[in-house]
Amino acid sequence: MNQQATFPVPVVRLIVADGAGRVLLLRRAEGTRSGGSWSLPGGKVDYGRTVEDTVRAELKEETGLDCTAMRFLFFQDSLPSEPGAMHCLNLYFQCEVAGHVELNGESMDHTWVDAITMHRYRIAFRNEEGLSRYWAMRAQCAPSRGT
């Protein structure tokens, strides 16, 4: 039986950046929710599990990477797009990692994108909104160049 949630579902969205400032995206496997589209690593926070434990577990499960440090960035309140759809409270974290990407069965590919190349991909779960906000924050924090 499929039960409809009547409250927001907390979800972690993980931003893993490489040395060039590009962010890791995973291509969802066919047969999964939003199969064939791209998304950030992440998942729902299960009852009885802390958000921090969820960050570490989802990153390891989906990418094979170990989280060595995390920093909360912002939240995104994703209201249901239609009656009966899920209302997610997305918690975005930037993660420092160790290891090499090894995908599980939820994903069939991975890539690294920046603010310009991101638009070439069909991105699921409104992650493009979070990524745009992430890059806007980075641009604001970048040191200004003197004249």
Beta strands, then each sheet from edge to edge (+ up, - down):
strand 1: 9-15
strand 2: 23-28
strand 3: 38-39
strand 4: 42-44
strand 5: 66-78
strand 6: 88-98
strand 7: 107-113
sheet 1: 4+ 1- 6- 5+
sheet 2: 3+ 2- 7+
end
